[in-house]
Amino acid sequence: MKCNLVPTRYRQGHGCWQRPACLALMLLLAACAGAGFFFQYQLQWEKAYYTDCLYPLQQRIQQRNETIRRSQALADRAGKGQDRPLLTPGLMIALAGSKPEGLIVEKVSGRDRQVVVEGLASAPDKPQQWQRTLQQQGICQAAVANVKPDRGQGIPFALEVSRREGLAKKG
């Protein structure tokens, strides 16, 4: 035999209140779980879209931007004449053709955007004569850097030659 001391109206009222609250809680949990699954699915879909479509496109854009940067830098250097070698065949021919008798060239080197010709002269005015000849040809600018006293074999000199703007454009 069962004995329930709670009056019937309380039992029925309490039971009605308890069922909707449980049902609402279950619906709320189901809605949260559904939203979580939906957002997880959406996140996976967006990640797949990025790796399949957008990432390769981003890589191509970066490669093209790098190519553009390199070509602009190359164009800037070419415009400034930095890529052009100092010892061009034309300049070497001009140096060889204008060298006066009595000069011995020992070394030709490039330094600070100039060609430095070092050697020995039989007379102190020979390097200046070569300088004047080069400047009269209009191919390059020349300056005698230093002439040292005679060491017995000849007078050491250094001639600094730089191209003029017109020559840099012609080649």
Protein Blocks (a to p, Z undefined) as FASTA:
>chain_A
ZZdfbdfklmmmmmmmmmmmmmmmmmmmmmmmmmmmmmmmmmmmmmmmmmmmmmmmmmmm
mmmmmmmmmmmmmmmmmmnommpcfbdfklmmmmmmmpcghiacfbdcdeehiacddddd
fbfklmmmmmmmmmmnomaccddfbdcddehjaccddddddddfklmmnZZ
